[in-house]
Amino acid sequence: MKRFMVCLVTASAAVIAVSQRHVAPLGAQARQAPIFEVDPFWPKPLPNHWVTGSTIGLSLDAKDNVWIIHRPGTVEDNLRAADIKMGDRPIGECCKVAPPVLVYDQAGNLIKSWGGPGQGYDWPESNHGLTIDHKGNVWLAGNGTKDTQVLKFSSEGKFLLQLGKHGVHNGSNDTQNFWQPTRMFVEPGANEVYISDGYGNRRVIVFDADSGAYKRHWGAYGNKPYDEPAPPYDPAAVEDASSAQPRTAERLKNFATVHCVIVSNDGLVYVCDRANDRIQVFRKDGTFVKEAFIDATTLRSGSVWDMTFSRDPQQTYIYAANGVNERVNILLRSSLEVMTSFGDGGRQPGQFYGVHNLSTDSKGNLYTAETYTGARVQRFIYKGVGPVRARHQGVVWPANR
């Protein structure tokens, strides 16, 4: 059965609709996809009785160190007794809230921590998104109602740059400020930072990664974005948009929640339009290339929360998080076809509660971060590429455990 539609829209008014299957057909001629197993022993427990809140950003550096950012304010009182005083003494020994930025090595040891308010910059009210660029710098943002800025730090936490003024926003065509930006990607070739912006605005915007000079921005289909609220996502609009006489495609002509942006080695820009259950693809100048609807019946927060590429030179696959269905979809990048998926809801290794971010290391291992009270990072060991044997694999528990 056809589960979603891929629409190609040229710069002219012509629209070409192409049908795609949700997954590759199974059987003797089964397609290939990466295989993963959860590593139930990674990472190691944090020191100092530290605990984390909603883990809302994830990235890896050139040494395969795993960086996360969490929301300290989301740790419930029952889990931070050592931080709460009754009189002049804490009410208990367990536990304390960890600093916002944490860094693990490949063995799962915590090797660095920092973050929080300081002089010269406006730390986000609600942390959201973290990216390590090709120079080792750290980019982060927030999605609080007054978070209209993006910050850049050195790997040691030294403040380097702030884009945007906290609490100031003038809509999706404001070239100076953001509104609840979600994710950053620094493209090394041109040294440009792409920002998905976001919960409040409805666009992708690009700046010089060193000077902070504005370069360009665009909305859905490469058009000028607008801020008028769109109707709620309706799965029926997806099929209607590809029909001979579309009636409800108006619902989809603007971004809903621009939740991530990544740029491939061959110069294509992939954007998560989370609440609209879709990925849109552009050239680096904002020219629209194509789109795909993923798990297109997903409502509420939508189906495309974050994306990352496989680590082969061709970046053959895209891994995409669906935090409503609690799974990771594996897509063939060339067609945006969902080959297979893994995961399930829960709190055991290999399960998810709010799988929010994805990243890979140089060996192809996949890392996931969970928001809400999932509040953790997990590692999935890359086991190579093999035949697709199931549309949905469930929990990928190690075979020898």
Buried (B, 14 or more C-beta within 10 A) or exposed (E): EEBBBBBBBEEEEEBEBEEBEBBBEBEEEBBBBBBBBBBEEBBEEBEEBBBBBBBBBBBBBEEBBBBBBBBBEBBEEEBBBBBEEEEEEBEBEEBBBBBBBBBBBBEBEBEBBBBEEEEEBBBBBBBBBBBBBEEEBBBBBBBBBBBBBBBBBEBEBEBBBBBBEBBBBEBBBBEEBBBBBBBBBBBEEBBBBBBBBBBBBBBBBBBEBBEBEBBBBBBBBBBEBBBEEBEEBEBEBBBBBBEEEBEBBEBBEBBBBBBBBBBBEEEBBBBBBBBBBBBBBBEBEBBBBBBBBBBBEBEEBBBBBBBBBBBEEEBBBBBBBBBBBBBBBBBBBEBBBBBBBBBBBEEEBBBBBBBBBBBBBEEBBBBBBBBBBBBBBBBBBBBEBEBBEEEBBEBBBBEEE
